[in-house]
Amino acid sequence: AASDVYKRQGLKMARPKNKQELIEAANTNYEKLLSMIERRTEAEKSAPYDFLDDEKKKEAHWRRDRNLRDVLMHLNEWHLLLLEWIKNRENGSNKPFLLEGYNWKTYGDMNMVFFRRCQNISEEEALEQFKDSHKRVMEALDTFSQEELFTRTYYPWVGGSCIGNYFISNTSSHYDWAMKKMKAHKKRVG
């Protein structure tokens, strides 16, 4: 498979263009993320994420997430957004993707809501919730046809895009983001 070539060569996979590529990319990056989690050193596990003095890391998430739990719960919360949003298909509603009161200019504030409500969850609980929500997202993905996933405007409530892009953003791309953060943390704690 194409992903095997990418894995052996250490390359990032191309953005999925069909259902099979999407499933493969999501599962590949999910497995890579779980593997990184399992291989963490004690120093990586115990040291807080701290990128405050890195001028290259200006995005809010570099200051927000303080440990693996925060990263996993962020992924989980976005999975839950996706799962809730795709219910539009079943009930014919036009519910927006983001939480009520937020838009694509203010979603950083929504991410802080997610961050705050997850602070009393252990890393182990976060990992289990993340694994469960990934499974549920993949089960939901399986119910969509190639046409439904990658035809722009197939569903009017998607807003001119295709629903496949939302699955990509909430799985393979988001897992890649998490791995980059973990790698940066690993490099800092050396």
Salt bridges, closest charged atoms under 4 A:
ASP4 OD1 - LYS7 NZ 3.77
GLU42 OE2 - LYS45 NZ 3.51
GLU44 OE2 - LYS186 NZ 3.10
ASP53 OD1 - ARG188 NH2 2.50
ASP54 OD2 - LYS57 NZ 3.25
ASP65 OD1 - ARG64 NE 2.86
ASP65 OD2 - LYS181 NZ 2.70
ASP70 OD1 - ARG69 NH2 2.87
GLU77 OE1 - ARG117 NH2 2.71
GLU84 OE1 - LYS87 NZ 3.16
GLU90 OE2 - ARG89 NE 3.44
GLU123 OE2 - ARG40 NH2 2.63
GLU128 OE2 - LYS131 NZ 3.96
ASP132 OD2 - ARG136 NH1 3.64
GLU139 OE2 - LYS135 NZ 3.09
ASP142 OD1 - LYS19 NZ 3.93
GLU148 OE2 - ARG89 NH1 3.44
ASP176 OD2 - LYS12 NZ 3.60
ASP176 OD2 - LYS180 NZ 3.39
